[in-house]
Amino acid sequence: MMASAQGVLSFLRLSILLFVITFVGCEIETKEGVKIEIITPPPSDCRGVKEGDWVKVLYNMTSLEGELIDTTYRLYELSVSCCFCRPNGEKVAEEYYFAVGVTNGVTIGLEGGCKGEKRRLTIPRKLMLISDNEDVSLVLYEALIEDHVPVEDKHCLLDFWSTDMNADKVIDLEEVDTVLLNEEFVKSPLFDFSVENLSDWIMSLFDKDGDGTLDREEYFEMLKTIGLDEMVKAKEESLRKQKELEEARKKRRRRNRIEL
């Protein structure tokens, strides 16, 4: 009798545990017609995705019956002629960034999510851009938020991409040299540093891990700290004022000649 009671008690404990795991561990909400299930919760100190931010996701999109509609997990050969690709044609998972804020089921379901979070979205067909050949009324979209770029950092990301010429996701010394050579303020006779000296200085300040390159976070910090854009504007303003002074001197010389 005692053993039977203990068995019932163990069963009840297991049932309660399963209930908690199913209904508490997986948060579920519905927003603008999109059912959102949080499969892998984000860190407690994360910054959620908001309107205007960019996100990169790895996703599977299927019908309710499990038929695959689209995925970024397939591997494909990158052409050496494409932008930002690895020169060796390495097989990688397909990836792209998109802005949150456009009204569709994916952006509705990802808003508020965090980097590292995994969500399962159930999306009505009317909120998805899918082929007319796909005979589905609801779409399952399971996504891992692999990266998140706040709206105020988007210009930094674009700058990083354009500087990372070999697409290895770090900026090396030669790439810094190339970028600086294209900056007008560096070409100015008013600028006291050589390109090589300036590149070495940048690396010494911002290469925190000492690997001889700037990763994305280090590069962002460099842009925000020394403000290359602001340096360009300052040098342009300096050159403008210098030109105005030269024009004023020429006018004074012309007046002096006329008076003589």
C-alpha positions in Angstrom: 0.0 0.0 0.0 2.9 2.3 1.0 4.7 1.5 -2.3 1.5 2.2 -4.3 1.1 5.6 -2.6 4.7 6.5 -3.3 4.3 5.6 -6.9 1.2 7.8 -7.3 3.1 10.7 -5.6 6.1 10.3 -8.0 3.7 10.3 -11.0 2.1 13.5 -9.8 5.4 15.2 -9.3 6.5 14.2 -12.8 3.3 15.4 -14.3 3.7 18.8 -12.5 7.3 19.1 -13.7 6.2 18.4 -17.3 3.5 20.9 -17.0 5.9 23.6 -15.8 8.4 22.8 -18.6 5.7 22.9 -21.3 3.8 26.0 -20.2 6.3 28.1 -18.3 9.6 27.2 -20.0 8.2 28.1 -23.4 6.7 31.6 -23.5 3.8 32.0 -25.9 2.1 35.2 -27.0 0.1 36.4 -30.0 0.9 39.8 -31.6 -1.0 41.2 -34.6 -2.1 37.7 -35.7 1.4 36.2 -35.3 1.8 33.4 -32.7 5.2 33.8 -31.0 6.9 30.9 -29.1 10.2 31.6 -27.4 12.2 28.4 -27.6 15.5 29.5 -26.3 15.2 32.5 -24.0 17.7 35.5 -24.3 20.1 36.7 -21.7 18.5 38.8 -19.0 20.7 41.9 -19.9 20.1 41.8 -23.7 18.9 44.7 -25.8 15.7 43.8 -27.7 15.2 44.3 -31.4 13.3 47.5 -32.1 11.9 49.2 -35.2 14.6 50.2 -37.6 17.2 47.8 -36.3 18.9 45.2 -38.5 18.9 41.5 -37.7 20.5 38.4 -39.2 18.6 35.1 -38.7 19.1 31.5 -39.5 15.6 30.1 -40.2 13.5 27.2 -41.5 10.1 28.1 -43.0 7.7 25.2 -43.4 4.0 24.5 -43.8 2.1 23.2 -40.8 2.5 19.7 -42.2 6.3 20.1 -42.2 6.9 20.7 -45.9 9.9 22.9 -46.4 9.2 26.3 -48.1 12.5 28.1 -47.5 15.6 27.8 -45.3 19.0 29.5 -44.7 20.6 26.3 -43.4 21.3 24.9 -46.8 24.9 25.2 -47.9 25.9 26.7 -51.2 29.1 27.5 -53.1 29.9 31.2 -53.0 31.1 32.7 -56.3 34.5 34.4 -56.1 32.9 37.3 -58.1 30.2 38.1 -55.5 30.4 40.9 -52.9 31.7 40.1 -49.5 32.4 36.4 -50.2 35.2 34.2 -49.1 37.8 33.9 -51.9 38.2 30.2 -51.5 34.5 29.5 -52.3 34.0 27.9 -48.9 30.5 26.4 -48.3 28.7 28.5 -45.7 25.2 28.9 -44.4 23.2 31.5 -46.4 22.9 34.7 -44.5 21.5 38.2 -44.9 20.4 41.2 -42.8 17.0 42.8 -43.0 15.4 45.8 -41.2 12.7 45.3 -38.6 9.8 47.6 -39.1 8.4 46.5 -42.4 5.0 45.1 -41.8 5.2 41.3 -42.3 4.9 38.3 -40.1 8.6 37.8 -39.6 9.4 41.3 -38.4 6.3 41.4 -36.2 7.4 38.1 -34.6 11.1 39.1 -34.1 10.6 42.6 -32.7 11.7 42.5 -29.0 13.8 39.5 -29.5 17.5 39.3 -28.6 20.7 38.0 -30.2 21.0 34.3 -29.4 17.3 33.9 -28.9 15.3 31.2 -30.8 11.7 31.8 -31.7 9.0 29.8 -33.5 6.5 31.9 -35.3 3.1 30.8 -36.7 2.3 33.4 -39.4 -0.9 33.8 -41.5 -0.2 33.6 -45.2 -1.4 37.2 -45.7 1.6 38.4 -43.6 4.1 36.5 -45.7 5.6 37.1 -49.1 5.5 33.5 -50.5 4.9 32.1 -53.9 1.3 31.7 -55.1 2.2 28.1 -55.8 2.5 27.4 -52.1 -0.9 26.2 -51.0 -0.7 27.1 -47.3 -2.8 29.2 -45.0 -0.3 29.3 -42.1 3.5 29.2 -42.1 5.8 28.0 -39.4 9.0 30.1 -39.2 11.6 28.9 -36.7 14.4 31.5 -36.4 17.6 31.9 -34.5 18.5 35.6 -34.1 22.2 35.3 -34.9 23.0 39.0 -35.0 21.4 42.3 -34.0 22.6 45.7 -35.1 20.8 48.7 -33.5 19.7 51.4 -35.9 22.3 53.9 -34.7 25.1 51.4 -35.6 23.9 50.6 -39.1 26.3 53.1 -40.7 29.2 51.5 -38.8 28.2 48.1 -40.1 28.1 49.4 -43.7 31.5 51.0 -43.2 32.9 47.7 -41.8 31.6 45.7 -44.8 33.1 48.1 -47.3 36.5 48.1 -45.4 36.6 44.3 -45.0 37.7 43.7 -48.6 38.4 40.0 -48.3 35.3 39.3 -46.3 37.1 37.5 -43.5 35.1 39.5 -40.9 38.1 41.4 -39.5 40.0 44.5 -40.6 43.7 44.1 -41.0 46.4 46.7 -41.3 46.5 46.8 -45.1 42.7 47.3 -45.2 43.1 50.3 -42.7 45.9 51.7 -45.0 43.6 51.4 -48.0 40.7 53.2 -46.4 42.9 56.0 -45.0 44.5 56.6 -48.4 41.0 57.4 -49.8 40.4 60.0 -47.0 40.8 63.5 -48.3 42.0 64.8 -44.9 45.0 62.4 -45.0 46.1 63.8 -48.4 46.0 67.4 -47.0 49.3 69.1 -46.4 47.8 70.2 -43.1 47.8 66.6 -41.9 50.9 65.7 -39.9 50.8 61.9 -39.9 51.8 59.4 -42.6 49.2 56.8 -43.4 51.4 54.1 -42.0 51.9 55.9 -38.7 48.1 56.6 -38.4 47.3 52.9 -39.1 49.8 51.7 -36.5 48.3 54.2 -34.0 44.8 53.0 -34.7 45.8 49.4 -34.2 47.7 50.1 -31.0 44.6 51.8 -29.5 41.8 49.5 -30.6 43.2 46.0 -31.2 42.2 44.9 -27.7 43.0 41.2 -28.1 46.4 41.9 -29.8 45.7 39.6 -32.8 46.8 42.3 -35.3 43.2 42.9 -36.6 40.1 44.8 -35.6 37.0 42.7 -35.2 33.6 44.3 -35.6 33.2 45.5 -32.0 36.8 46.9 -32.0 36.1 48.6 -35.4 32.8 50.1 -34.2 34.6 51.5 -31.1 37.3 53.0 -33.3 34.7 54.8 -35.5 32.8 56.1 -32.4 36.0 57.1 -30.5 38.1 58.9 -33.1 35.1 59.7 -35.4 36.7 59.6 -38.8 33.6 61.3 -40.3 34.1 64.1 -37.8 37.8 64.3 -38.6 37.0 64.7 -42.3 34.5 67.4 -41.6 36.9 69.2 -39.3 39.7 69.1 -42.0 37.3 70.2 -44.7 36.3 73.2 -42.5 39.9 74.0 -41.9 40.7 73.9 -45.6 37.6 76.1 -46.3 38.8 78.7 -43.8 42.3 78.6 -45.2 40.9 79.2 -48.7 38.8 82.1 -47.4 41.9 83.7 -45.8 43.8 83.3 -49.1 41.0 85.0 -51.0 40.9 87.8 -48.5 44.7 88.3 -48.8 44.4 88.3 -52.6 41.7 91.0 -52.4 43.9 93.1 -50.1 46.8 92.8 -52.5 44.6 93.9 -55.4 43.4 96.9 -53.5 46.9 97.9 -52.5 48.0 97.8 -56.2 45.0 99.9 -57.3 45.8 102.5 -54.6 49.4 102.6 -55.7 
